[in-house]
Amino acid sequence: MGWRSRAMEYIYASLVLYAAGKEISEENLKKILEAAGVEVDEARVKAVVAALKNINIDEVVKSATAMPVAAAAAPAAAAPAAAEEKKEEEEEKAEEKKEEVSEEQLAAGLESLFGF
């Protein structure tokens, strides 16, 4: 496993603690990592806990969800949905026309039957 993956395990464990409303302490972080089967590096635990003491996680999470990457992905994901919606509208209009034609034909048939 690369160094990035190992570093991310500590961040993920910290986020689990944060999401659970638990204190991000060395002891709690070790418990999460051990429960996940991660070999705990004491120095890394201390560094992560010390670094996160000065960070407002709420603000970091909010800014991460507002990143341009997420905004750029939204229009790309919305385009197929918009195309599908347009296609459905066209199909509905075609069905309505078919129904109108059928009603007109039905009316013409009744007129011929009853002489209206």
C-alpha positions as CSV (number, residue, x, y, z in Angstrom):
1,M,0.0,0.0,0.0
2,G,1.4,3.4,-0.9
3,W,2.1,6.3,1.5
4,R,-1.0,8.2,0.2
5,S,-3.3,5.3,1.1
6,R,-1.8,4.9,4.5
7,A,-2.2,8.7,5.1
8,M,-5.8,8.6,4.0
9,E,-6.6,5.8,6.4
10,Y,-5.8,8.2,9.3
11,I,-7.9,11.0,7.7
12,Y,-10.8,8.6,7.1
13,A,-10.6,7.4,10.7
14,S,-10.6,11.0,11.9
15,L,-13.7,11.7,9.8
16,V,-15.5,8.7,11.2
17,L,-14.8,10.1,14.7
18,Y,-16.0,13.5,13.6
19,A,-19.2,12.2,12.0
20,A,-19.9,10.2,15.2
21,G,-19.5,13.3,17.3
22,K,-16.5,11.8,19.1
23,E,-13.3,13.6,20.1
24,I,-10.5,13.2,17.7
25,S,-7.9,12.0,20.2
26,E,-5.0,9.7,19.9
27,E,-6.8,6.9,21.8
28,N,-10.0,7.2,19.7
29,L,-8.0,7.3,16.4
30,K,-6.0,4.2,17.4
31,K,-9.2,2.4,18.2
32,I,-10.8,3.1,14.8
33,L,-7.6,2.2,12.9
34,E,-7.1,-1.1,14.9
35,A,-10.8,-2.0,14.3
36,A,-10.2,-1.5,10.6
37,G,-7.1,-3.8,10.8
38,V,-4.6,-1.0,10.1
39,E,-1.2,-1.2,11.7
40,V,-1.0,1.9,13.8
41,D,2.0,4.3,13.5
42,E,2.2,6.2,16.8
43,A,4.0,9.1,15.2
44,R,1.4,9.5,12.5
45,V,-1.4,9.3,15.0
46,K,0.2,12.1,17.0
47,A,0.8,14.2,13.9
48,V,-2.8,13.8,12.6
49,V,-4.4,14.6,16.0
50,A,-2.1,17.7,16.4
51,A,-2.8,18.9,12.9
52,L,-6.6,18.5,13.2
53,K,-6.7,20.5,16.5
54,N,-6.3,23.7,14.5
55,I,-8.7,22.8,11.7
56,N,-12.4,23.5,11.6
57,I,-13.6,20.3,10.0
58,D,-17.1,21.8,9.3
59,E,-15.5,24.5,7.1
60,V,-13.2,22.0,5.3
61,V,-16.2,19.7,4.5
62,K,-18.3,22.7,3.3
63,S,-15.5,24.0,1.0
64,A,-14.8,20.6,-0.3
65,T,-18.4,20.1,-1.4
66,A,-18.4,23.5,-3.1
67,M,-15.3,22.8,-5.2
68,P,-15.4,23.6,-8.9
69,V,-14.9,19.9,-9.8
70,A,-18.2,19.0,-8.2
71,A,-19.9,22.0,-10.0
72,A,-18.4,20.9,-13.3
73,A,-19.6,17.4,-12.9
74,A,-23.2,18.5,-12.2
75,P,-23.9,19.9,-15.7
76,A,-22.3,16.9,-17.3
77,A,-24.6,14.6,-15.3
78,A,-27.6,16.8,-15.9
79,A,-27.2,16.8,-19.7
80,P,-28.3,13.2,-20.1
81,A,-31.1,13.7,-17.7
82,A,-32.3,16.7,-19.6
83,A,-32.1,14.8,-22.9
84,E,-34.1,12.0,-21.4
85,E,-36.7,14.4,-20.1
86,K,-37.0,16.0,-23.5
87,K,-37.4,12.6,-25.2
88,E,-40.1,11.6,-22.7
89,E,-42.0,14.9,-23.4
90,E,-41.8,14.2,-27.2
91,E,-43.1,10.7,-26.6
92,E,-46.0,12.1,-24.5
93,K,-46.8,14.6,-27.3
94,A,-46.8,11.9,-29.9
95,E,-49.1,9.8,-27.7
96,E,-51.5,12.7,-27.3
97,K,-51.6,13.2,-31.0
98,K,-52.4,9.6,-31.5
99,E,-55.2,9.9,-28.9
100,E,-56.5,13.0,-30.6
101,V,-56.5,11.3,-34.0
102,S,-58.3,8.3,-32.5
103,E,-60.9,10.5,-30.9
104,E,-61.5,12.3,-34.2
105,Q,-61.8,9.1,-36.0
106,L,-64.2,7.8,-33.3
107,A,-66.3,10.9,-33.6
108,A,-66.4,10.6,-37.4
109,G,-67.4,7.0,-37.1
110,L,-70.3,7.9,-34.7
111,E,-71.5,10.6,-37.0
112,S,-71.7,8.2,-39.9
113,L,-73.5,5.7,-37.7
114,F,-76.1,8.0,-36.3
115,G,-76.2,10.6,-39.1
116,F,-75.1,13.6,-37.0
